[in-house]
Amino acid sequence: MSILITGGTGSLGAYLTKALLKEGLGDHLVLFDYRPDYERVAEFAGRVEIVSGNIADWPDVLRTIKEYKVRKIFHLAALLFTESMERPYAGFKINLEGTVNLLEAARMYSVEKVIFASTIATYGPGLPEPVKEGAPQVPESLYGIAKLAGELWGLYYHRQYGIDFRALRFARIVNAGRSGFGTALFPSSLIEDAVLGRRHEVNVPGDYRVPITYIKDAARALVMLYKASDVKRRIYNINGILPSAGEIVDSVKAHIPDAPVNFAKNTEAPPLPMPLSYDDTRASEEFGWGMKYDLDAMIDDFIQEVQKKHGIGRER
Ligand SMILES: NC(=O)c1ccc[n+]([C@@H]2O[C@H](COP(=O)([O-])OP(=O)(O)OC[C@H]3O[C@@H](n4cnc5c(N)ncnc54)[C@H](O)[C@@H]3O)[C@@H](O)[C@H]2O)c1
């Protein structure tokens, strides 16, 4: 009887694995990933199973769920926002067909619980803020469209087949070691570069804001939702904090005064096709959710994580 984490060697997958092991919930963890990042999960060697496979490939999904006698699933594998925009057909195969594959295999093999990493990109722009879960969802991005379909598919499989489907709508997740491109890496790459003494030109204006959540809070929210004995509404916002780019740089420089970070000239704020603030009272009421990392705590912990990873002593 195993717990499967799709995208298990990705950023959130690795932090979730750590959180589950810490809680004593990780006796049989299977990390499923189509490009397993063995280094990222090296610290769990011998305690988890790593399976290379593609959620868009039906036989891969079926074989894994059957072979490992999977009973619970955290479904995190996805192409993220920008990459789905660049590769729309791959976005469909992975984010939509992959989710349907997983739910269907879960139905066939009597998986009890599926926890889905959804996103605030399932909302479109122009909604009254803070946005509540019941607000109309008319996403403009392909990423948001596929994730919304995944939510609806999951709710259907709950109603029709009794799978305990639950989901969280996350804001942008911040952590070290994030790969990708464009402004989607903001502010993760800026903080990491600052710690490593790498020159970094911030490619958004100083007053640019995007809601962000520290990865440890995101992983903790998934575990809290997983552990909740009963949930009423199944899908929950996890609100982020909303510092400006200038405030983030100030906070980084308060920790690392000589960080070689500056703003690029004449940048324009990239359009954000979704609102900025979200009401997550529902998550607080139903499973006790509350954010732990404000901006300063996030930056402090982020710096320590990068230093640990690179064996750097802490200088202040
Ligand atoms: N990063 C964010 O800002 C953010 C925000 C909201 C929601 N989410 C959601 O959280 C989840 C985890 O995101 P993350 O930040 O860890 O991203 P990530 O890119 O670090 O991890 C995703 C993992 O999924 C794997 N993957 C991709 N396609 C796959 C496929 N076809 N089959 C198997 N594995 C595949 C990748 O190899 C990667 O390891 C995703 O579902 C994402 O949509 C992320």
The ligand as a MOL file (V3000), in Angstrom:
LIG
                    3D

  0  0  0     0  0            999 V3000
M  V30 BEGIN CTAB
M  V30 COUNTS 44 48 0 0 0
M  V30 BEGIN ATOM
M  V30 1 N 5.4360 26.5670 -8.9170 0
M  V30 2 C 4.3740 27.3270 -8.7470 0
M  V30 3 O 4.4660 28.5550 -8.6490 0
M  V30 4 C 3.0030 26.6880 -8.6500 0
M  V30 5 C 1.8890 27.4990 -8.3790 0
M  V30 6 C 0.6290 26.9030 -8.3080 0
M  V30 7 C 0.4990 25.5310 -8.4930 0
M  V30 8 N 1.6010 24.7910 -8.7530 0 CHG=1
M  V30 9 C 1.4460 23.3620 -9.0060 0
M  V30 10 O 2.2160 22.6300 -8.0720 0
M  V30 11 C 2.7030 21.4440 -8.7020 0
M  V30 12 C 4.1850 21.2890 -8.4440 0
M  V30 13 O 4.8500 22.3890 -9.0170 0
M  V30 14 P 6.4160 22.6190 -8.8250 0
M  V30 15 O 6.5920 24.0340 -8.5010 0
M  V30 16 O 6.9730 21.5740 -7.9530 0 CHG=-1
M  V30 17 O 6.9070 22.3890 -10.3400 0
M  V30 18 P 8.1760 21.6190 -10.8520 0
M  V30 19 O 8.2800 21.9120 -12.2980 0
M  V30 20 O 9.3460 21.8850 -9.9750 0
M  V30 21 O 7.7590 20.1040 -10.6360 0
M  V30 22 C 6.8990 19.4350 -11.5060 0
M  V30 23 C 7.4660 18.0410 -11.6930 0
M  V30 24 O 6.5610 17.3230 -12.5580 0
M  V30 25 C 7.3450 16.5410 -13.4270 0
M  V30 26 N 6.5470 16.2800 -14.6210 0
M  V30 27 C 6.1870 17.1490 -15.5770 0
M  V30 28 N 5.4960 16.5290 -16.5370 0
M  V30 29 C 5.4250 15.2210 -16.1900 0
M  V30 30 C 4.8560 14.0820 -16.7830 0
M  V30 31 N 4.2510 14.1470 -17.9670 0
M  V30 32 N 4.9390 12.9040 -16.1440 0
M  V30 33 C 5.6020 12.8090 -14.9530 0
M  V30 34 N 6.1760 13.8610 -14.3490 0
M  V30 35 C 6.0940 15.0520 -14.9630 0
M  V30 36 C 8.5850 17.3630 -13.7260 0
M  V30 37 O 9.6610 16.5660 -14.1810 0
M  V30 38 C 8.8420 18.0140 -12.3690 0
M  V30 39 O 9.7350 17.2390 -11.6060 0
M  V30 40 C 2.3010 21.5290 -10.1680 0
M  V30 41 O 1.1470 20.7650 -10.3710 0
M  V30 42 C 1.9960 22.9780 -10.3670 0
M  V30 43 O 1.0640 23.1900 -11.3920 0
M  V30 44 C 2.8560 25.3290 -8.8180 0
M  V30 END ATOM
M  V30 BEGIN BOND
M  V30 1 1 1 2
M  V30 2 2 2 3
M  V30 3 1 2 4
M  V30 4 1 4 5
M  V30 5 2 4 44
M  V30 6 2 5 6
M  V30 7 1 6 7
M  V30 8 2 7 8
M  V30 9 1 8 9
M  V30 10 1 8 44
M  V30 11 1 9 10
M  V30 12 1 9 42
M  V30 13 1 10 11
M  V30 14 1 11 12
M  V30 15 1 11 40
M  V30 16 1 12 13
M  V30 17 1 13 14
M  V30 18 2 14 15
M  V30 19 1 14 16
M  V30 20 1 14 17
M  V30 21 1 17 18
M  V30 22 2 18 19
M  V30 23 1 18 20
M  V30 24 1 18 21
M  V30 25 1 21 22
M  V30 26 1 22 23
M  V30 27 1 23 24
M  V30 28 1 23 38
M  V30 29 1 24 25
M  V30 30 1 25 26
M  V30 31 1 25 36
M  V30 32 1 26 27
M  V30 33 1 26 35
M  V30 34 2 27 28
M  V30 35 1 28 29
M  V30 36 1 29 30
M  V30 37 2 29 35
M  V30 38 1 30 31
M  V30 39 2 30 32
M  V30 40 1 32 33
M  V30 41 2 33 34
M  V30 42 1 34 35
M  V30 43 1 36 37
M  V30 44 1 36 38
M  V30 45 1 38 39
M  V30 46 1 40 41
M  V30 47 1 40 42
M  V30 48 1 42 43
M  V30 END BOND
M  V30 END CTAB
M  END
